[in-house]
Amino acid sequence: MANSIICTPDPNLLESMRSVGYNLNTAIADIIDNSIAAHARQISIRYFNHGEEPYVAIIDDGDGMNYTTAINAMKLAGANPNSTRKTNDLGRFGLGLKTASLSQARSVLLSTVQDSVRHTLRWDLDHVAATRQWDLEVLDHEQMQQALPPKIYDLMPSTHGTCVLWRNLDRLQTTAGDSLREIDQVMLELSEYLGLVFHRYLHPYPEDEIKQVAITVNGIPVPERDPFLIESSKVTPVQRIPGTDAFLYGYTLPYQNKLTENDKKLLNLRESKGYTLTDTQGFYIYRAYRLITWGSWYRMLPRKAITKLSRVRVDIPNSMDAEWTLDIKKSQATPPKIIRDAMKRYVNSLAAPSRRIQQFRGRKTSNDPEARVWDIISEREGTFRYEINERNPYIQEFIHTLSSDQKRNFDNMLQIFAATFPYADIQSRLSLDQRNEEIALSKKSIQDRAKNIWLVCSQVLKMSPQEFVDKYKTQEPFSLFADVETILMEITHE
């Protein structure tokens, strides 16, 4: 048997662990994962105010921990990533609490209470550097009181729950700045991030088998988010990926002109931040209802304006972490081939509804060549152009009122309209999700034109009132009116 040497890691490993790639948002989310796994219903993030030494605290009303569990939670890799987990367990490697906390602060304190018994532990990098030992501090009640800011001590749970306190926020101050105003802005962005990542815990969907959780930042609830607008979107039937416990749900958002102000808030559309419909299309990967990654088609589709209304929700259980190669920060997941193939088949069928909504905006229009005011002329090599459709009855009726010279002038004008159609400007504005102000046609103008058309149809073409209504109710501009059939029928009985 070969000789062996026990290689105990140098305490400087704690310093090295700070650079695994967390930012403030992913670090806080990792701590919240632990709170949710501990059945917390209220999670409060608090940070310092004027006159206070800098700190960030995450307090929950979850199960709390006994002494052995608390020690294990502060150990490096205290959990086996390959062990079987409960369905609500959002952990993975047993590193999150330590690596997430130390990525932002040099001191992390864990104070937890279960059955009214409290235990407080602390990793302090300066203390470890001074002792050159893996020295996890155990604080008594008096030391715990001195270590906690007064506001945080007052918020501490008395019977069950946990507080994670960060001090000496060197990394946070390096990235966010020293002024409280800059910290406030960073925390506002954190609140928005948490509102999206945990939106199904904050506002569960009807089919979600989870209990609702509340998250606040300095007492203010994180904003409500819903990237799918499930109340108003077109939904594709759910599909289970064969041989797995992963599910696919497809959504096609309403056209941007149909979005209400509340819809925009739920989607968090902000052009200045790159949160447009085009930017946020793609797959949304959820692990145990927690959003992991979003806004990518995994190279299965190009991210284009034509598919900007498409979203695919992918629900995976935590039992599939290994197959998805989930990273330590739980912010990236790569689908295995069997799931990737299913996702590709699914997304190809989903893109079609988005294209239809983009192109036709849900308008009821027949295939009659006379139906539309604008004709789409398909050219060779995939090009196209728009022309005014002179066969449209509304335009035909107007042309009949013109003299020969006026018809020639009108025809020249139509050619100018077609040649100067602002394709590039429209594409640019729609890609930025700008809304166009639709000009409403008056009911009287439609009635006047319809009367003239009915006169010809009834006297020359011998149409019945019902035939007239059936023919013109799907033709623009009559089809733009919700009560088009009533309008046309009334005309035929005057």
Secondary structure as UniProt FT lines:
FT   TURN            11..12
FT   HELIX           13..16
FT   HELIX           17..19
FT   HELIX           24..37
FT   TURN            38..39
FT   STRAND          42..47
FT   TURN            50..51
FT   STRAND          55..60
FT   HELIX           67..74
FT   TURN            76..77
FT   TURN            81..82
FT   TURN            87..88
FT   HELIX           96..102
FT   TURN            103..104
FT   STRAND          107..114
FT   TURN            115..116
FT   STRAND          117..124
FT   HELIX           125..131
FT   STRAND          137..139
FT   HELIX           141..147
FT   HELIX           150..155
FT   STRAND          161..167
FT   HELIX           170..176
FT   HELIX           180..197
FT   HELIX           199..202
FT   TURN            206..207
FT   STRAND          214..217
FT   TURN            218..219
FT   STRAND          220..221
FT   TURN            227..228
FT   TURN            230..232
FT   STRAND          234..240
FT   TURN            242..243
FT   STRAND          247..252
FT   HELIX           256..258
FT   HELIX           261..267
FT   HELIX           271..273
FT   TURN            277..280
FT   STRAND          282..287
FT   TURN            288..289
FT   STRAND          290..296
FT   TURN            298..299
FT   HELIX           305..307
FT   TURN            308..309
FT   STRAND          310..316
FT   HELIX           318..320
FT   HELIX           321..324
FT   TURN            328..329
FT   HELIX           337..360
FT   TURN            361..362
FT   TURN            369..370
FT   STRAND          374..378
FT   HELIX           380..382
FT   STRAND          384..388
FT   TURN            390..391
FT   HELIX           393..399
FT   TURN            400..401
FT   HELIX           404..419
FT   HELIX           423..431
FT   TURN            432..433
FT   HELIX           443..459
FT   HELIX           465..472
FT   TURN            473..474
FT   TURN            476..477
FT   HELIX           478..480
FT   TURN            482..483
FT   HELIX           484..492
//
